[in-house]
Amino acid sequence: MTGTTETEPLRILAVDDDSVIRSLIRAILAQADDPAIGGAVLREAGTLLEARRILASETIDLLLLDVHLPDGLGLDLAAELRQGPADRPAIVALTASVLPADQQAALAAGCDAFLAKPYPATALVSLCSELAPRRGRAVAVRSERS
């Protein structure tokens, strides 16, 4: 996956089985002050199967990944991507599981960051802005809860 340029928008995939959560993510990103985030192309999936299809056919820069999905664990997808090319998307685990062990499991699976639900809109935008230029490289974990 190639880096983002001024002419190439950031490509984000939001994977969550809850359509309301996906709508909230869409609204948060569309209203972001950061032009790279607000101008991003957002794709959405409700299952791991849908996410894998999108990832196989499109370039994705940033993956917002729910941990518990109807057809498996998002962390399994993160682990698969970690084993793939070095230019994989940056991955943010989004989950209501906030125990330190859950955060460590997300990082061990290949996630670059962890954001606990419910999270403030500013935390999601900030994390997306931070990870956008660092696709494929781990950064410090951020866990916020409102």
Legacy VTK file of the C-alpha trace (Angstrom):
# vtk DataFile Version 3.0
C-alpha trace
ASCII
DATASET POLYDATA
POINTS 146 float
0.000 0.000 0.000
1.386 3.309 -0.991
1.805 6.433 1.085
-0.731 9.195 1.014
-0.001 12.332 -0.981
-1.844 15.613 -1.356
-3.660 14.238 -4.393
-4.346 10.836 -2.892
-6.820 10.795 -0.006
-6.344 8.670 3.074
-8.252 5.387 2.728
-9.887 4.144 5.923
-11.760 0.896 6.497
-14.111 0.833 9.506
-15.030 -2.712 10.526
-17.822 -2.972 13.091
-20.932 -5.143 13.163
-22.971 -2.297 14.669
-24.271 0.001 11.922
-24.801 2.788 14.467
-21.107 2.693 15.408
-20.154 2.799 11.720
-22.457 5.814 11.257
-20.828 7.557 14.211
-17.358 6.875 12.824
-18.477 8.234 9.451
-19.846 11.426 11.046
-16.782 11.935 13.260
-14.349 11.558 10.377
-16.399 13.738 8.014
-16.392 16.593 10.544
-12.714 16.295 11.460
-10.686 19.518 11.468
-7.700 17.684 9.990
-8.191 17.916 6.195
-6.456 14.564 5.646
-8.984 12.874 7.916
-12.038 14.878 6.837
-11.168 14.235 3.199
-10.557 10.521 3.679
-12.278 7.843 1.645
-14.160 5.689 4.136
-15.113 2.092 3.417
-17.203 0.089 5.835
-17.654 -3.580 6.683
-19.812 -5.375 9.230
-17.997 -8.717 9.188
-14.523 -10.129 8.825
-15.547 -11.650 5.504
-16.541 -8.231 4.132
-13.349 -6.668 5.519
-11.155 -9.337 3.920
-12.873 -8.792 0.553
-12.226 -5.051 0.715
-8.629 -5.503 1.852
-7.997 -7.975 -0.988
-9.313 -5.616 -3.665
-8.477 -2.116 -2.437
-5.600 -0.215 -0.895
-6.419 0.676 2.712
-4.189 2.973 4.776
-5.927 2.806 8.152
-8.069 0.016 9.592
-10.485 0.793 12.444
-11.191 -2.702 13.717
-13.810 -3.879 16.182
-12.467 -6.795 18.185
-15.676 -8.864 18.480
-17.427 -9.518 15.180
-20.172 -12.018 14.310
-17.833 -14.197 12.243
-14.759 -14.095 14.470
-12.253 -11.897 16.232
-10.879 -8.753 14.664
-7.565 -9.596 16.303
-7.300 -12.628 14.016
-7.462 -10.283 11.029
-4.852 -8.014 12.631
-2.547 -11.015 13.081
-3.032 -12.031 9.431
-2.152 -8.531 8.263
0.906 -8.417 10.520
2.214 -11.522 8.742
1.713 -9.846 5.356
3.624 -7.100 3.559
5.382 -4.384 5.554
3.174 -1.749 3.953
0.035 -3.065 5.629
-2.532 -0.583 6.938
-2.140 0.914 10.382
-4.609 -0.868 12.667
-6.614 0.560 15.573
-8.466 -1.913 17.786
-11.824 -0.478 18.860
-13.434 -2.369 21.722
-15.390 -2.076 24.934
-12.889 -4.483 26.542
-10.627 -2.182 28.545
-8.554 -4.518 30.678
-4.766 -4.218 30.315
-4.677 -7.835 29.108
-7.079 -6.922 26.286
-4.870 -4.022 25.255
-1.788 -6.260 25.280
-3.629 -8.899 23.226
-4.477 -6.268 20.606
-0.871 -5.111 20.375
0.429 -8.682 20.281
-1.977 -9.453 17.432
-0.527 -6.621 15.362
-2.647 -3.604 16.191
-0.811 -0.306 16.281
-3.125 1.280 18.840
-6.119 0.580 21.054
-9.116 2.817 21.644
-11.708 1.858 24.251
-15.416 2.312 23.526
-17.035 4.643 24.151
-14.356 7.060 23.009
-14.543 10.817 22.506
-14.706 11.939 18.888
-11.536 13.968 19.398
-9.650 10.841 20.486
-10.595 8.990 17.300
-9.621 11.914 15.067
-6.373 12.466 16.939
-5.405 8.818 16.698
-6.270 8.675 12.977
-4.177 11.802 12.372
-1.283 10.329 14.335
-1.355 6.987 12.518
-2.065 8.200 8.994
1.564 9.045 8.137
2.912 6.005 10.024
1.137 3.181 8.252
2.693 -0.172 9.038
4.702 1.006 12.062
3.666 0.616 15.679
3.104 3.687 17.847
2.368 4.183 21.508
-0.905 2.760 22.739
-3.694 5.189 23.418
-6.616 4.089 25.503
-9.234 6.662 26.354
-12.649 6.278 27.840
-15.270 8.929 28.418
LINES 1 147
146 0 1 2 3 4 5 6 7 8 9 10 11 12 13 14 15 16 17 18 19 20 21 22 23 24 25 26 27 28 29 30 31 32 33 34 35 36 37 38 39 40 41 42 43 44 45 46 47 48 49 50 51 52 53 54 55 56 57 58 59 60 61 62 63 64 65 66 67 68 69 70 71 72 73 74 75 76 77 78 79 80 81 82 83 84 85 86 87 88 89 90 91 92 93 94 95 96 97 98 99 100 101 102 103 104 105 106 107 108 109 110 111 112 113 114 115 116 117 118 119 120 121 122 123 124 125 126 127 128 129 130 131 132 133 134 135 136 137 138 139 140 141 142 143 144 145
